[in-house]
Amino acid sequence: GGGPGGGPGGGPGGGPGGRGGPGGGRGRPGPQGQRPRRKKRRQRNFEDLGPASSTSFTPADAPVPEGEIVVPRGITIQEYAPMLNRTTADLVRLLFDAGEMVTGTQSLADEMVELIAEALGAEILIVEPGQEAELELQAMFGEDDDDDSLLVARPPIVTVMGHVDHGKTTLLDHIRSANVVAGEAGGITQHIGAYQVEKSDRLITFIDTPGHEAFTQMRARGAAATDVAILVVAADDGVMPQTIEAISHARAAEVPIVVAITKCDREDANPDRVRQQLVEQELVPEEWGGDIIVSEVAAPTGQGVDELLESILLVADLEELGANPEAPARAFVLESNLDPGRGPVVTALVERGTLRVGESIVAGGGWGRVRAMFDDHGRSITEAGPSMPVEVLGLDDVPLAGDELRVAPDDKIARTVAEARSWRRRKASLAHPMALAGGARLEDIFAMVQRGEVATLNLVLKADVHGSLEAVTDALRKLDQDHEEVRLSFVMRGVGGITESDVNLAAVSNATVIGFNVRPDRKARELAETEKVELRLYEVIYKVLEDVNAALLGMLQPEFEEAVTGEAEVREVFGVPRVGKVAGCYVLSGTITRGSRVRFLRDGVVIWNGAIQSLKRFKEDAREVQSGFECGIGLSDFQDLKQGDVIETYELREVPRG
């Protein structure tokens, strides 16, 4: 039956006419724009083939596996065939009949993968390479969170947001010292970016990473890192641009906001003005008929802090927060750094499940076993439940702030996922190389902009922990969007001190090195001096932004104003062999300096602009001559000197931009 039936059916569609069509040559994918056309044509071919021909590659005894088959993008026929219970030859023949010549070791385009699946009636999901392991890992988590009977109430996670000078830190310090878990006074030994306090026999977890810039990142990565946002607004300053930014972050994340008006003990405090400004931002206080809880606090005295904590618990109760402590643990990386003694150290916040020492874990591109865990007081613990901040040791690589930390069924899966991820990240960073070879340093950029080129400022960025690295990068990227003529490019970003290799990289790529809370070692500093690499060290994120912004503005064409630095009157004119005319002058005011810019005035009219070539006092060369003295001035290429002319020297001073 197969012979005669396959002939006429295959002729018109699958024969040479079908294969040589406009979609590209034999077996070669055509240009991008024509792909869909080819796909349609192939589907038609399959209908043309009819049942008679398809029997040749669908043995009745080999059904396609049930359910969704996960196929990595770019798979070869050799790898694909066993997934579908077929031999390589079966699939090669199938594609051949559809007018595609493909060998068993060639990577398949998505359309071909779909085409084969369609022909065999298989359900497939095409994923990026490495994601199959990711899906396998995720499948293990099940949807057990949905079963309400397993959920147990968990402490609320609170992020404090707001303007940098509005007293966030003071407020947190007060809350922390006044409400340390009973009997733990003085037990606050280290700062791990998050901690728990006790109030009315209940725990509250506070996240306190640098001004929480990483908050944006974490949201973007879809983690529920926060249940309540405390918006700190100073009673004297009111709502500032940063406050508004914080409000929009919290709104985007759909997190309930509790407002804390700080510095209420100041003389110029005006809480009602703040309330009015909040209403303008559509945050209406409860006492004015809205639904926003507003607390007035003064951190130094502790006034209002208890009420603030009570209102956090109140808002949290409305949210009905719960997590399943028995599920496989999932935590969220707040920050991470490389500790010379302990290896990669991760501060994480457990979202669900219970994390235990000895479990296999994956975070970002790192994997390992939980070697040790410490709570927010630096005490060693063996397990950590939902909403608990914890320091984890045991990964082989430093993950990024905002990565998820998950427990894997075993080391093998953990390792596969981590390696696939780091391979993907490496590939992605190569695909978008941040380092642009044509980059320039701060001082060279001005000239490039003047030539009408788009200048690129290359940066090597080093920070103390991943949280701050992400924060600084994010903030700088925002700056970059404000300047069209100048681009920022990160040649390298890393955690840890500034080393010789950083300086070498900066020298090669014409970059400026920015260190945030880190220092260069002696060798790096010396190398920077010899290689003339600019090292800039900061401890406050806003200083970095101010300076880079100033640099970007400085790169945009500077405006200059003239400042007259000296005036001299021509008293006599001498002819000097091989030099030409020299003016014997008396300095009327200021200082005349060799090499300075000059205007030559006759009767108040400028007749020449140039520079001073030679400056002498009695036959001796002088660098500068003060007012009240006589000197000889030779001008670069101006000979029409007359007695009574005035030589005015000036310099151009840059006008700072607003």
C-alpha positions in Angstrom: 0.0 0.0 0.0 2.8 2.4 0.8 4.3 2.5 -2.7 1.6 3.6 -5.0 0.0 5.9 -2.4 3.2 7.7 -1.6 4.0 8.5 -5.2 1.4 10.9 -6.3 1.0 12.4 -2.8 4.6 13.1 -2.4 5.1 14.4 -5.9 3.6 17.9 -6.0 4.4 18.9 -2.4 7.4 17.0 -1.2 9.3 16.6 -4.5 12.0 18.8 -5.9 9.6 21.6 -6.5 8.8 21.9 -2.8 12.4 21.6 -1.7 13.9 24.3 -3.9 11.3 27.0 -3.1 12.0 30.5 -1.9 12.6 29.5 1.7 16.4 28.8 1.3 18.3 26.1 -0.4 18.3 22.3 0.4 18.3 21.9 4.2 19.5 25.4 4.7 17.3 27.7 6.8 16.5 30.8 4.7 16.8 34.4 5.9 14.9 35.4 9.0 12.0 37.1 7.4 11.1 34.1 5.2 10.9 31.5 8.0 7.2 31.5 8.6 6.6 31.0 4.9 8.7 27.9 4.9 6.9 26.6 8.0 3.5 26.9 6.3 4.7 25.2 3.2 6.1 22.3 5.2 2.8 21.9 7.1 1.0 21.7 3.8 3.4 19.0 2.7 2.5 16.9 5.6 -1.2 17.1 4.7 -0.2 16.1 1.1 1.8 13.1 2.3 -1.3 11.5 3.6 -1.6 8.5 5.8 0.0 6.1 3.3 3.4 7.7 3.4 3.5 8.4 7.1 3.3 4.7 7.9 6.9 4.3 6.9 8.2 6.2 10.0 5.5 5.7 12.6 5.7 2.1 13.6 2.5 1.2 15.4 4.4 -0.3 18.3 6.1 2.9 19.3 3.7 5.4 20.7 5.0 8.9 21.4 5.5 9.5 25.2 2.5 11.0 26.9 2.5 14.5 28.4 4.8 17.5 27.7 8.3 16.7 26.5 10.9 19.4 27.4 13.2 20.0 24.5 16.3 22.3 24.8 16.6 24.8 22.0 19.2 23.9 19.3 18.8 20.1 19.9 20.2 17.7 17.3 18.1 14.9 15.6 20.3 12.4 17.4 19.3 13.8 20.8 15.7 14.5 19.8 14.8 11.0 18.4 15.0 9.0 21.6 12.8 11.5 23.3 10.1 10.6 20.8 10.7 6.9 20.7 12.2 7.1 17.2 15.5 6.4 15.6 17.6 9.2 14.1 16.9 7.7 10.6 13.1 8.0 11.2 13.3 11.7 11.9 15.8 12.4 9.1 13.4 10.7 6.7 10.4 12.6 8.1 12.2 15.9 7.4 13.4 14.7 4.0 9.8 14.0 3.0 8.9 17.5 4.1 11.5 18.9 1.8 14.3 19.5 4.4 17.7 17.9 4.2 19.1 17.7 7.7 21.9 15.4 9.1 21.6 13.7 12.4 24.2 16.0 14.1 22.8 19.3 12.9 21.1 21.6 15.4 17.4 22.0 14.6 15.6 25.3 14.3 12.6 25.7 16.5 10.2 25.3 13.5 11.7 21.9 12.6 11.4 20.7 16.2 7.7 21.8 16.2 7.2 20.3 12.8 8.4 16.9 13.9 6.3 17.0 17.0 3.2 18.0 15.1 3.7 15.2 12.6 4.0 12.6 15.4 1.3 14.1 17.6 3.7 14.9 20.5 3.4 17.8 23.0 6.6 19.7 23.4 7.9 22.7 25.3 11.1 24.3 23.8 13.3 25.8 26.5 16.7 27.5 26.7 19.6 25.0 27.1 20.0 24.2 30.8 16.5 25.0 31.7 15.4 21.3 31.6 17.3 20.8 34.8 15.7 24.0 36.1 12.3 22.7 35.4 13.1 19.4 37.0 14.2 21.3 40.1 11.0 23.4 40.0 8.8 20.4 39.6 10.0 19.2 42.9 8.5 22.1 44.7 4.9 21.1 43.7 2.1 23.5 44.4 1.7 22.5 48.1 1.5 26.1 49.1 -2.0 26.1 47.9 -3.1 23.6 50.5 -4.3 25.9 53.3 -4.2 23.2 55.9 -0.4 23.0 55.6 0.2 26.8 56.0 1.5 28.1 59.3 1.5 31.8 60.2 4.9 33.4 59.6 6.4 36.7 60.8 5.9 39.6 58.5 8.9 40.8 56.4 9.3 44.5 56.5 11.5 46.7 54.3 12.3 50.3 55.4 12.3 52.7 52.4 12.6 56.4 51.9 15.0 59.3 51.5 18.6 58.8 52.5 18.7 61.4 55.2 15.3 60.8 56.8 16.6 58.7 59.6 16.0 55.2 58.4 19.1 53.9 60.1 18.4 55.6 63.4 14.9 54.3 63.4 16.1 50.7 62.7 18.9 50.9 65.3 16.4 52.0 67.9 13.9 49.3 67.0 16.7 46.8 67.0 18.2 47.7 70.4 14.9 48.2 72.2 13.2 45.1 70.9 16.0 42.5 70.8 14.6 39.1 71.4 14.4 38.7 75.2 17.7 38.2 77.0 19.7 39.0 74.0 20.8 42.5 74.8 24.4 43.0 73.6 24.0 40.0 71.5 23.9 42.0 68.3 27.3 41.2 67.0 27.1 41.4 63.3 25.1 43.1 60.7 23.7 40.6 58.2 21.4 42.9 56.2 18.2 41.5 57.9 17.2 40.8 61.5 14.2 39.8 63.7 12.8 41.7 66.6 10.1 40.7 69.1 6.9 42.6 69.8 3.9 41.4 71.8 5.4 37.9 71.7 5.5 37.9 67.9 8.5 38.2 65.6 8.9 40.8 62.9 11.7 40.5 60.3 13.3 43.7 59.0 15.4 43.9 55.8 18.1 46.5 56.0 20.3 46.3 53.0 21.7 49.6 51.6 18.7 51.9 51.4 17.3 48.8 49.7 18.2 49.6 46.2 18.4 45.9 45.5 14.6 46.0 46.3 13.9 46.9 42.6 16.0 43.9 41.5 14.3 41.5 43.8 10.9 42.6 42.7 12.0 42.3 39.1 13.0 38.7 39.8 9.5 38.0 41.1 10.3 37.2 44.7 7.9 38.1 47.5 10.7 39.6 49.5 8.5 42.0 51.4 5.1 42.0 53.1 5.0 45.5 54.5 6.9 48.6 53.4 7.6 51.3 56.0 8.0 54.6 54.2 10.2 56.9 56.3 9.5 60.7 55.8 11.2 63.4 57.8 8.9 65.8 59.5 11.1 68.8 58.6 11.9 67.9 54.9 8.7 66.3 53.9 8.2 64.2 50.7 11.3 64.2 48.5 11.9 62.8 45.0 13.4 59.6 46.6 10.3 59.2 48.8 8.2 59.3 45.6 10.4 56.7 44.0 10.0 54.5 47.1 6.2 54.9 46.9 6.2 53.8 43.3 8.4 50.8 44.0 6.1 49.7 46.8 3.0 50.2 44.6 4.5 48.3 41.7 5.2 45.4 44.1 1.6 45.7 45.6 3.0 45.9 49.1 1.0 47.7 51.8 2.6 50.9 53.0 2.9 52.1 56.6 4.2 55.7 56.9 6.6 56.7 59.7 7.1 60.4 60.0 10.5 60.7 61.7 12.3 63.6 63.4 9.0 64.7 65.1 11.1 66.0 68.0 12.7 68.7 65.8 11.5 72.3 66.3 10.7 72.8 62.6 8.8 69.5 62.4 5.5 69.8 60.6 3.8 66.4 60.4 0.6 67.8 59.0 2.4 69.3 56.0 3.8 65.8 55.4 0.3 64.3 55.6 -0.8 66.9 53.0 2.0 65.9 50.7 1.2 62.2 51.2 -2.4 62.9 50.1 -0.9 64.5 46.9 0.7 61.1 46.3 -2.6 59.4 46.9 -1.7 58.0 50.3 -4.5 59.2 52.5 -3.9 58.9 56.3 -6.5 57.0 58.4 -7.2 60.0 60.5 -8.2 61.9 57.3 -10.5 59.1 56.2 -8.0 57.0 54.2 -6.5 53.6 54.8 -2.9 54.5 55.3 -1.5 54.1 58.9 0.7 57.0 59.8 2.9 56.9 62.9 4.8 59.9 64.2 8.2 58.8 65.6 11.3 60.3 67.1 13.9 57.6 67.1 16.4 59.1 69.6 13.7 59.1 72.4 11.7 56.1 71.1 8.5 58.1 70.9 6.0 56.4 68.7 8.1 53.4 67.9 5.9 50.9 69.8 2.8 52.2 67.9 4.7 51.8 64.7 5.5 48.1 65.5 1.9 47.5 66.5 0.6 48.9 63.2 3.0 46.7 61.3 1.5 43.6 63.0 -2.0 45.0 62.3 -1.3 45.4 58.6 0.4 42.0 58.5 -2.6 40.3 60.1 -4.8 41.6 57.3 -2.5 40.0 54.8 -2.9 36.6 56.5 0.7 35.6 55.9 1.5 31.9 55.8 4.0 29.4 54.6 4.4 25.7 54.7 7.4 24.9 57.0 7.5 21.3 55.8 8.0 22.1 52.1 11.5 21.9 50.5 13.1 25.2 51.5 13.2 28.2 49.2 15.1 31.3 50.3 15.9 34.6 48.8 19.5 36.0 48.5 19.6 39.5 50.1 23.4 39.9 49.7 26.4 37.8 49.2 30.2 38.3 49.4 33.4 36.3 49.3 34.9 36.0 52.7 38.6 35.2 52.6 38.3 32.8 55.5 34.9 31.2 54.9 34.4 31.3 51.1 31.1 32.5 49.6 28.8 33.8 52.3 25.2 34.4 51.5 22.6 36.3 53.6 19.3 34.8 52.7 15.7 35.1 53.9 13.7 31.9 54.0 10.5 32.3 52.2 9.0 28.9 52.7 10.0 25.5 54.0 12.8 24.9 56.5 16.4 25.1 55.5 18.7 22.6 57.3 22.4 22.1 57.6 23.6 19.4 55.2 21.0 19.9 52.5 22.0 20.3 48.8 21.4 23.8 47.7 21.6 25.9 44.5 21.7 29.7 44.4 22.3 31.4 41.0 25.4 29.8 39.5 26.6 28.3 42.7 25.8 25.0 44.4 26.9 23.0 47.5 25.7 21.7 50.8 24.7 23.9 53.7 27.9 23.7 55.7 26.9 26.1 58.5 24.2 28.6 59.2 24.1 31.6 61.5 21.2 33.7 62.7 21.1 37.5 62.9 23.1 37.5 66.1 25.9 35.4 64.7 24.9 32.2 66.6 25.3 28.9 64.8 21.9 27.2 64.1 20.9 24.0 62.4 17.6 24.9 60.8 15.8 28.1 59.7 12.1 28.4 59.1 10.0 30.8 57.1 10.7 34.6 57.3 14.0 33.9 59.1 17.1 35.8 58.0 20.1 33.6 58.0 23.8 33.5 56.9 24.6 30.4 54.8 28.0 28.9 54.1 28.8 26.1 51.7 28.2 27.3 48.2 31.0 27.1 45.7 30.3 30.4 44.0 28.9 33.8 45.0 25.3 34.2 43.8 23.7 37.6 43.0 21.5 39.6 45.2 17.9 38.6 44.3 18.7 35.1 43.3 16.7 32.3 44.7 18.3 29.8 47.0 16.6 26.4 46.7 17.1 22.9 48.1 17.7 20.3 45.5 16.8 16.6 45.7 20.5 15.7 45.5 24.0 17.0 44.6 23.8 15.8 41.0 20.7 18.0 40.2 22.2 20.9 42.2 25.4 20.7 40.3 23.7 20.4 36.8 21.5 23.4 37.4 24.3 25.5 38.8 26.6 24.7 35.9 23.9 25.3 33.3 23.1 28.6 34.9 26.6 29.9 35.1 27.1 28.8 31.5 24.0 30.7 30.5 25.1 33.8 32.4 28.6 33.6 30.8 27.0 33.3 27.4 24.6 36.1 28.0 27.4 38.4 29.2 29.5 37.6 26.1 26.5 38.3 23.9 26.1 41.8 25.4 29.7 42.7 26.0 29.7 45.6 28.5 33.2 46.4 27.6 33.3 48.5 24.5 36.7 48.6 22.9 36.3 52.2 21.9 35.8 53.5 25.5 37.6 56.5 26.9 38.6 57.7 30.3 37.0 60.7 32.0 39.5 63.2 30.8 39.4 62.1 27.1 35.7 62.2 26.7 35.3 65.9 26.3 37.3 65.9 23.1 35.2 63.0 21.7 32.0 64.8 22.3 33.4 67.9 20.7 34.1 65.9 17.6 30.4 65.0 17.6 31.0 61.4 18.6 29.1 59.5 21.2 31.6 59.1 24.0 31.7 56.0 26.2 32.8 56.1 29.8 34.2 52.8 30.8 34.0 51.7 34.4 35.5 48.9 36.5 33.2 48.6 39.5 34.1 46.8 42.7 31.9 46.7 45.8 32.0 45.0 49.2 28.9 42.8 48.8 26.6 41.8 45.9 23.8 43.9 47.3 25.7 47.1 47.0 27.2 46.1 43.6 23.7 45.6 42.1 22.5 48.8 43.8 25.4 51.0 42.4 25.1 49.4 39.0 21.4 50.0 38.9 21.7 53.6 40.0 24.4 54.2 37.4 22.4 52.7 34.6 19.6 55.1 35.5 22.0 58.0 35.2 23.2 56.7 31.9 19.7 57.0 30.5 19.7 60.7 31.3 22.7 61.5 29.1 22.4 61.0 25.4 25.9 62.1 24.3 27.7 59.9 26.8 27.3 56.2 27.4 28.3 54.3 30.5 29.9 50.9 30.0 30.8 48.4 32.7 34.0 46.6 31.7 33.9 44.5 34.8 31.9 44.3 38.0 32.9 42.3 41.0 32.9 41.8 44.7 36.0 42.4 46.8 39.0 44.7 47.1 40.6 46.4 44.1 43.5 44.2 42.8 46.3 44.6 40.3 44.3 42.7 37.7 41.4 45.2 38.0 43.9 48.1 37.4 45.4 46.2 34.5 42.0 45.7 33.0 41.2 49.4 33.5 44.5 50.4 31.8 43.8 48.2 28.8 40.2 49.3 28.3 40.7 52.9 29.2 38.5 52.6 32.2 38.0 54.5 35.5 38.0 52.2 38.6 35.2 52.9 41.1 35.4 51.2 44.5 32.4 51.1 46.8 33.3 50.3 50.4 36.5 48.7 49.2 40.2 49.7 49.0 43.0 49.0 46.6 45.9 47.0 47.9 49.4 48.5 47.8 50.4 46.9 44.5 47.2 48.0 42.8 47.7 51.6 44.0 51.3 51.7 42.7 50.2 50.1 39.4 47.4 52.7 39.1 50.0 55.5 39.5 52.3 54.1 36.9 49.5 53.2 34.4 47.8 56.6 35.1 44.5 54.8 35.9 42.0 56.8 37.9 40.9 55.2 41.1 37.9 56.6 42.9 36.8 55.3 46.3 33.4 55.8 47.9 31.4 54.9 50.9 28.1 56.5 50.1 26.1 55.5 47.0 25.0 59.1 46.4 28.5 60.3 46.2 29.2 57.8 43.4 26.2 59.1 41.5 27.0 62.7 42.1 30.6 62.3 40.8 29.7 60.2 37.8 26.9 62.6 37.0 29.3 65.5 37.3 31.7 63.6 35.1 29.0 62.9 32.5 28.0 66.6 32.6 31.7 67.5 32.5 32.0 65.4 29.4 29.1 67.2 27.8 30.7 70.4 26.3 31.8 72.6 29.2 30.8 76.2 29.1 33.6 78.6 29.8 33.7 82.2 31.1 36.8 84.4 30.7 38.7 85.7 33.7 41.3 88.4 33.0 44.4 87.5 34.9 46.8 90.4 34.1 47.2 93.6 32.0 50.5 95.1 30.7 51.1 98.3 28.7 53.6 98.4 25.9 56.2 101.1 26.8 58.8 100.3 24.1 59.3 98.0 21.1 62.6 96.2 20.5 63.7 94.3 17.4 65.4 91.1 18.4 67.3 89.1 15.7 65.8 85.7 14.9 62.8 86.5 17.3 61.3 89.5 15.7 59.7 92.2 17.7 59.5 92.1 21.5 57.3 94.5 23.6 59.0 96.1 26.6 56.0 96.3 29.0 55.0 97.5 32.4 52.6 95.2 34.2 49.6 97.3 35.3 47.6 94.7 37.2 47.4 91.0 38.0 50.1 88.6 36.8 51.5 88.0 33.4 52.3 84.3 32.9 54.3 82.7 30.1 52.0 80.6 27.8 48.8 82.3 28.9 46.2 83.3 26.4 46.4 87.0 25.3 44.3 89.6 23.8 46.1 92.6 22.1 44.1 95.8 22.6 44.7 99.1 20.8 42.4 101.9 22.0 40.2 99.4 23.7 39.7 97.4 20.5 40.9 93.8 20.2 43.2 93.5 17.3 44.7 90.1 17.9 44.2 86.9 20.0 47.0 84.5 20.7 49.4 83.4 23.4 52.6 84.7 25.0 55.6 82.9 23.6 58.4 84.4 25.6 58.5 86.3 28.9 61.8 87.9 30.1 62.9 90.0 33.1 66.2 91.7 32.1 67.5 89.0 29.7 66.4 86.2 32.0 63.5 83.9 31.2 60.7 84.4 33.7 57.6 82.1 34.3 55.5 85.0 35.6 55.8 88.7 36.3 53.7 90.4 39.0 52.1 93.9 38.7 54.4 96.9 39.2 57.3 95.2 37.4 58.7 95.6 33.9 59.2 92.7 31.4 59.8 91.8 27.8 56.9 90.0 26.1 57.2 88.1 22.8 53.9 87.2 21.1 53.7 84.0 19.1 53.0 85.4 15.6 52.1 89.0 16.0 54.6 91.8 15.0 52.5 94.9 14.7 53.4 96.3 18.1 53.1 100.0 19.0 53.7 102.0 22.1 50.6 102.4 24.3 49.0 99.1 23.2 47.6 97.0 26.1 48.3 93.3 26.4 45.5 91.6 28.4 46.1 88.0 29.6 43.1 85.8 30.5 42.1 82.3 31.2 39.0 80.3 30.5 37.2 79.0 33.6 34.6 76.3 33.3 31.1 77.2 34.4 29.7 74.3 36.4 26.4 73.0 34.9 23.2 73.1 36.9 
